[in-house]
Amino acid sequence: MAVAALRLLGPAARRAAGGVPCRAHRLTPADDELYQRTRVTVLEPESPNTVFIEGYTTRGFTISGDLVVGPCAILPRAILQWNVGSYRDISHESLSLFRLLEPQIEILVLGTGDRVERLHPTMLKQMRECGIAVEVQDTPNACATFNFLTSERRMAAAGLIPPRGTYTGM
């Protein structure tokens, strides 16, 4: 009779009374689920023009299989040398390249070397007024962020300064 009463009270009462807990859901697939086929349909194949940062060194970057020496500007359809030596050289003029792009980019990822460095707030404000969000990060994280954004088909660009540290493959 006590067992029947515990059964009526539910699993919480059985656990409190020292009974064995019961499963409220099944953990294994049923027989009909084991043999169903999974189908994947690719709606849009990968674009061969997608830029991907594969790695970086103290000298530059490996981008889609090509070695780029020194600081670079990665645009949606091009990779350019970027005429900055350090984060101190990032100015309104050096960012003008990113403001002039058509179609306009949504987000600019700036890699400032080994550390995240603060840029002048008026530069960031001017970019926001042009409709471009700016993300300032250390270069390793900026590379990963840029790859993530482009994998999501976002209109992103990057301005990257090589770190002074040791080589890191991505």
SULPE-V238160 format. One record per helix or strand. SS is the DSSP state (alpha for helix, beta for strand). FROM is the first residue (numbers start at 1). TO is the last residue. Records with the same first field share a line. If there is no record, write none. Layout:
SS=FROM-TO ; FROM-TO
This chain:
alpha=2-9 ; 11-16 ; 31-34 ; 87-89 ; 92-99 ; 121-129 ; 139-151
beta=53-56 ; 60-63 ; 66-69 ; 72-75 ; 78-81 ; 107-111 ; 133-137 ; 156-160 ; 168-169
